[in-house]
């Protein structure tokens, strides 16, 4: 009970803190913004370590406004640095001997490799690069020490509330002209198409958050009573509504995949018939609301228009298939770049973002650097002891559905330079453990 009480207090303070930051931006008062940022720093520095990931997930959709003005770096990233610095100072991690040989070797080798490429090509060492390297070394340390104390349900609840609050407040604050530097509203006035994307300015990034939260909530509802089922399905419905406002084709297609696999998994696993019927009834009611409610009708019409103008692969992917072919051709003609990359610089090869995390990784790190990155990811599976999956387990389908929600959107996004690369991967590993420990 004490743990749940602390979680609720931390969530309440998180909401208050972000409302203070929002109020500061709305009124153009730096002192109010600063107070909200101090609340954020106090939360991550004084709350139990197990709440670090949930709090960061809550603030993730808000991170673009966690700054004094639009041109500055977000203090969200500074908060990550302060958290790990405090752990080291308090010897929360060093005392347990967690800087393992494999982690240090991978980290040092990655630094030496990318630094050599940068210096050879004449590129500078950016803040983004230093943050990536720092997290590359410290995330395995954090997971090794604390993965057993991080609660998946808490993470998903915090993330969901963060997305919902940021989504609805961005809709309200769009009326303030000076807030448009934080809120990008895409309008195609000729056909009446409007796409909202929270504070992220990218509908696919925004909807990728929503997909992870919806998938996580679907996993949580499986073992809940009727009252909690209804509560969680209300959250799911709110998230889907915000996702529909993005009018992202990727969001709709991935959502259908996730829900279909989840539904199949629910019905082949062990469990009472009554619970499955209750889940089905609530789910069908939710679908009915989406299809007949006026709240969703405008978004559904926009989706019908977007799919209606599709006549080839390029229009279906909104030009991403053309970009992919251009990058593949570029890498084919630049074998040295394909092998070694450019040392993680943030620069694009063809003056356009890759819109694909795999292509981005190859261009930034090269094939050799990608091998290092894969080795680092495997290390995380080993740290959390979730490397093995029993394909005979009926819960494997739940893992598959959650993996789709977490990573399929990355095929339409450049994820390496964003905090999502680390936090969503950690959340997936915590979720995977949660799923495999569920009663079948």
C-alpha positions in Angstrom: 0.0 0.0 0.0 2.9 2.4 0.9 4.4 1.8 -2.6 1.1 2.6 -4.3 0.6 5.7 -2.2 4.1 7.0 -3.2 3.3 6.2 -6.9 0.0 8.3 -6.7 1.8 11.2 -5.0 4.6 11.1 -7.6 2.1 11.1 -10.4 0.1 13.9 -8.8 3.2 16.0 -8.4 4.3 15.2 -12.0 1.0 16.6 -13.3 1.2 19.7 -11.1 4.8 20.3 -12.2 4.0 20.1 -15.9 0.9 22.3 -15.5 3.2 24.9 -13.9 5.6 24.8 -16.9 2.6 25.0 -19.2 1.2 28.0 -17.3 4.6 29.7 -17.5 4.8 29.3 -21.3 1.2 30.4 -21.7 1.8 33.6 -19.7 5.4 34.1 -21.0 6.7 34.0 -17.4 10.2 32.5 -17.1 10.1 32.4 -13.3 6.9 30.1 -13.5 8.6 27.9 -16.0 11.7 27.6 -13.7 9.5 26.6 -10.8 8.0 23.8 -12.9 11.4 22.6 -13.9 12.6 22.6 -10.3 9.6 20.4 -9.4 10.7 18.0 -12.2 14.3 17.9 -11.0 13.1 17.3 -7.4 10.9 14.4 -8.5 13.7 12.5 -10.2 16.3 13.2 -7.6 14.2 12.5 -4.4 11.6 9.9 -5.5 12.5 6.2 -5.1 14.8 5.1 -7.8 12.2 2.6 -9.1 10.1 5.6 -10.1 12.8 7.2 -12.3 11.6 5.4 -15.5 7.8 6.0 -14.8 8.5 9.7 -14.2 10.6 10.1 -17.3 8.0 8.3 -19.4 5.3 10.7 -18.0 7.4 13.8 -19.0 8.6 12.3 -22.4 5.6 13.6 -24.4 6.1 17.0 -22.7 9.9 17.1 -23.2 9.7 19.7 -26.1 8.2 22.3 -23.8 10.6 21.6 -20.9 12.8 24.6 -21.8 12.9 28.3 -21.2 12.4 29.1 -24.9 12.0 27.1 -28.1 15.6 27.6 -29.2 17.2 26.0 -26.0 18.0 22.3 -25.2 15.3 20.6 -23.3 15.9 20.3 -19.5 14.4 16.8 -19.8 17.8 15.6 -21.0 19.6 17.5 -18.3 17.4 15.7 -15.8 18.7 12.3 -17.0 22.3 13.5 -16.5 21.5 14.8 -13.0 19.9 11.5 -12.0 22.8 9.3 -13.0 25.3 11.8 -11.5 23.4 11.5 -8.2 23.5 7.7 -8.3 27.3 7.8 -8.8 27.8 10.3 -6.0 25.7 8.3 -3.6 27.4 5.1 -4.7 24.0 3.5 -5.5 25.6 1.7 -8.5 29.3 1.8 -8.1 29.2 0.0 -4.8 27.6 -3.0 -6.5 30.4 -3.3 -9.0 28.1 -2.8 -12.0 30.5 -1.4 -14.5 30.9 -4.8 -15.9 33.8 -5.7 -18.2 31.5 -6.4 -21.2 29.7 -3.0 -20.7 33.0 -1.1 -20.4 34.6 -2.8 -23.4 31.5 -2.1 -25.6 31.4 1.5 -24.4 35.1 2.2 -24.9 35.1 0.5 -28.2 32.1 2.4 -29.4 33.7 5.8 -28.3 37.0 4.9 -29.9 35.3 3.8 -33.1 33.0 6.8 -33.6 35.6 9.3 -32.5 38.1 8.0 -35.0 35.5 8.3 -37.8 34.5 11.8 -36.7 38.1 13.0 -36.5 38.9 11.4 -39.9 36.0 13.1 -41.6 36.4 16.4 -39.7 33.1 16.4 -37.7 32.6 18.0 -34.3 31.6 16.3 -31.1 28.0 17.4 -30.4 26.0 17.4 -27.1 23.7 14.8 -28.6 26.7 12.5 -29.2 28.0 12.9 -25.6 24.5 12.1 -24.3 24.2 9.0 -26.5 27.5 7.7 -25.3 26.7 8.5 -21.7 23.4 6.6 -21.8 25.0 3.7 -23.8 27.3 3.1 -20.8 24.9 3.9 -17.9 21.6 2.3 -19.1 22.9 -1.2 -18.7 24.2 -0.2 -15.2 20.8 1.2 -14.3 19.0 -1.9 -15.5 21.4 -4.3 -13.8 20.8 -2.7 -10.4 17.1 -1.8 -10.6 15.2 -3.8 -13.2 13.6 -6.0 -10.5 12.2 -2.9 -8.7 10.6 -1.2 -11.8 6.9 -2.0 -12.1 5.5 -2.2 -15.6 2.0 -1.2 -14.7 3.3 2.0 -13.0 5.4 2.8 -16.1 2.4 2.4 -18.5 0.1 4.4 -16.2 2.5 7.3 -15.9 3.2 7.2 -19.7 -0.5 7.1 -20.5 -1.3 10.1 -18.3 1.6 12.0 -19.7 0.4 11.4 -23.3 -3.2 12.2 -22.5 -2.4 15.5 -20.6 0.0 16.7 -23.3 -2.4 15.8 -26.1 -5.3 17.7 -24.6 -3.3 20.7 -23.4 -1.7 21.1 -26.8 -5.2 21.3 -28.3 -6.0 24.1 -25.8 -2.7 26.0 -26.1 -2.8 26.0 -29.9 -5.0 29.1 -29.5 -2.0 31.1 -28.1 0.0 32.4 -31.1 3.3 32.3 -29.2 2.8 28.6 -28.4 2.9 27.7 -32.1 6.7 27.3 -31.8 6.0 24.3 -29.7 2.9 23.0 -31.4 2.9 22.1 -35.1 -0.5 21.8 -36.7 -0.3 20.4 -40.2 -3.1 21.7 -42.4 -3.9 20.8 -46.0 -6.6 23.5 -46.4 -7.5 22.5 -50.0 -9.0 19.3 -48.7 -9.7 20.2 -45.1 -7.1 17.9 -43.6 -5.8 18.8 -40.2 -3.2 16.7 -38.2 -2.4 17.3 -34.6 0.8 15.9 -32.9 0.9 17.1 -29.4 4.0 19.1 -28.6 6.2 16.8 -30.7 5.7 18.5 -34.1 5.7 15.1 -35.8 2.5 13.1 -36.0 4.3 9.8 -36.3 6.5 10.4 -33.3 3.5 11.4 -31.3 1.4 8.4 -32.4 4.3 6.1 -31.7 4.1 7.1 -28.0 0.4 6.3 -28.1 0.8 2.9 -29.6 3.2 1.8 -26.8 0.8 3.1 -24.2 -2.2 1.4 -25.7 -0.4 -1.9 -26.1 0.8 -1.7 -22.5 -2.7 -1.0 -21.2 -4.0 -3.9 -23.2 -1.5 -6.2 -21.4 -2.5 -4.8 -18.0 -6.2 -5.3 -18.4 -5.9 -9.0 -18.8 -5.9 -9.9 -15.1 -8.1 -7.0 -13.8 -11.6 -7.0 -12.4 -14.6 -5.4 -14.2 -14.2 -2.0 -12.5 -10.5 -1.7 -13.4 -11.2 -3.1 -16.8 -13.5 -0.2 -17.5 -11.1 2.3 -16.1 -8.2 1.1 -18.3 -10.4 0.9 -21.4 -11.4 4.5 -20.9 -7.7 5.4 -20.9 -7.3 3.3 -24.1 -10.2 5.1 -25.7 -8.8 8.5 -24.9 -5.4 7.5 -26.2 -6.9 6.2 -29.5 -8.8 9.4 -29.9 -5.6 11.4 -29.6 -3.9 9.0 -32.0 -6.7 9.5 -34.5 -6.2 13.3 -34.4 -2.7 12.7 -35.8 -4.4 11.1 -38.9 -1.2 8.9 -39.1 -1.6 5.9 -41.5 1.2 4.2 -39.6 -0.7 4.7 -36.3 -3.9 3.1 -37.7 -2.1 0.1 -39.4 0.1 -0.7 -36.4 -2.9 -0.3 -34.0 -4.9 -2.8 -36.0 -1.9 -5.3 -35.9 -1.4 -4.9 -32.2 -5.1 -5.2 -31.3 -5.6 -8.2 -33.6 -2.6 -10.2 -32.1 -3.6 -9.2 -28.6 -7.2 -10.4 -29.1 -5.9 -13.7 -30.5 -3.6 -14.1 -27.5 -6.4 -13.4 -25.0 -8.5 -16.2 -26.5 -5.9 -18.9 -26.8 -4.5 -18.5 -23.2 -5.9 -20.1 -20.2 -8.5 -18.2 -18.2 -12.2 -18.2 -17.4 -14.7 -17.9 -20.2 -16.5 -15.1 -18.2 -13.4 -12.9 -18.1 -12.9 -13.3 -21.8 -16.5 -12.5 -22.5 -16.3 -9.3 -20.3 -13.2 -8.2 -22.2 -14.9 -8.8 -25.5 -18.0 -6.9 -24.5 -16.1 -3.9 -23.3 -13.9 -4.0 -26.4 -16.8 -4.2 -28.8 -18.4 -1.2 -27.0 -15.2 0.7 -27.5 -15.1 -0.1 -31.2 -18.8 0.9 -31.5 -18.1 4.3 -29.9 -15.2 4.8 -32.3 -17.3 4.0 -35.4 -20.5 5.8 -34.6 -19.5 8.7 -32.3 -19.3 12.2 -33.7 -16.1 12.7 -31.7 -14.3 10.2 -34.0 -16.2 10.9 -37.2 -14.0 13.8 -38.5 -10.8 11.8 -38.0 -12.3 8.7 -39.7 -13.3 10.9 -42.7 -9.7 12.2 -42.9 -8.4 8.7 -42.8 -10.7 7.7 -45.6 -9.4 10.6 -47.6 -5.8 9.8 -47.0 -6.2 6.1 -47.9 -8.4 7.1 -50.8 -5.6 9.1 -52.6 -3.2 6.1 -52.4 -2.3 4.8 -55.8 1.3 3.5 -55.4 3.9 2.7 -52.8 5.2 6.3 -52.7 1.8 7.8 -51.9 1.0 5.0 -49.4 4.2 5.7 -47.5 4.0 9.5 -48.0 7.2 9.5 -50.0 9.2 7.3 -47.5 9.6 4.5 -50.0 11.3 7.0 -52.4 13.6 8.2 -49.6 14.5 4.6 -48.7 15.5 3.8 -52.3 17.5 7.0 -52.5 19.4 6.1 -49.3 20.0 2.5 -50.5 21.4 3.8 -53.8 23.6 6.3 -51.8 25.0 3.6 -49.6 25.6 1.3 -52.5 27.7 4.0 -54.2 29.6 4.9 -51.0 31.0 1.6 -49.7 33.3 3.2 -47.1 30.3 5.1 -45.6 28.3 1.8 -45.6 31.0 0.0 -43.7 32.1 2.7 -41.2 29.3 5.4 -41.2 30.0 9.0 -40.3 30.6 8.7 -36.6 27.1 9.7 -35.3 26.8 13.3 -36.4 23.2 13.9 -37.1 23.8 15.0 -40.7 21.7 13.5 -43.5 23.2 11.9 -46.6 20.7 13.3 -49.2 19.6 16.4 -47.4 16.6 14.5 -46.1 16.0 12.5 -43.0 16.0 8.7 -43.5 12.6 8.2 -41.8 13.8 4.7 -41.0 15.9 3.9 -37.9 17.7 1.0 -39.5 18.8 3.1 -42.4 19.7 5.9 -40.0 21.8 3.5 -37.9 23.7 2.3 -41.0 24.4 5.8 -42.3 25.4 7.1 -38.9 27.4 4.1 -37.6 28.1 1.9 -40.6 27.7 -1.8 -40.7 30.5 -2.3 -38.2 29.0 0.2 -35.8 25.6 -1.4 -36.1 27.1 -4.7 -35.0 28.4 -2.9 -31.8 24.9 -1.5 -31.3 23.3 -4.9 -31.7 25.8 -6.4 -29.2 24.8 -3.6 -26.8 21.1 -4.5 -27.2 21.8 -8.2 -26.6 23.6 -7.1 -23.4 20.4 -5.5 -22.2 18.5 -8.7 -22.7 21.1 -10.6 -20.8 21.1 -8.0 -17.9 17.3 -8.4 -17.5 17.5 -12.1 -18.0 14.9 -12.0 -20.8 17.0 -13.3 -23.7 15.0 -16.5 -24.0 11.4 -16.8 -25.2 9.5 -20.1 -25.0 7.7 -20.1 -28.3 5.3 -22.7 -26.9 4.2 -20.3 -24.3 0.8 -18.7 -25.1 2.1 -15.5 -23.6 4.6 -15.2 -26.5 1.9 -13.6 -28.6 1.5 -10.8 -26.1 5.3 -10.2 -26.3 4.9 -10.1 -30.1 2.1 -7.5 -29.9 4.0 -5.3 -27.5 7.2 -5.6 -29.7 5.2 -4.4 -32.7 3.9 -1.4 -30.8 7.3 -0.5 -29.6 9.5 -1.0 -32.6 7.5 -1.1 -35.9 6.9 2.7 -35.8 10.7 3.0 -35.8 10.7 1.9 -39.4 9.1 5.3 -40.2 11.1 7.4 -37.7 14.8 8.4 -37.1 15.0 7.3 -33.5 18.7 7.3 -32.6 19.0 10.9 -31.6 15.9 10.8 -29.3 15.5 9.7 -25.7 12.9 7.2 -26.9 15.6 5.0 -28.2 16.7 4.2 -24.7 13.4 4.6 -22.7 11.2 2.6 -25.0 13.7 -0.2 -25.2 13.9 -0.3 -21.4 10.1 -0.3 -21.2 10.0 -3.2 -23.7 12.4 -5.3 -21.6 10.4 -4.5 -18.4 7.2 -5.3 -20.2 8.6 -8.5 -21.6 9.4 -9.7 -18.1 5.9 -8.7 -16.9 4.3 -10.7 -19.8 6.4 -13.8 -19.3 5.5 -13.9 -15.6 1.8 -13.6 -16.3 -0.3 -16.7 -15.5 -1.0 -18.5 -18.7 
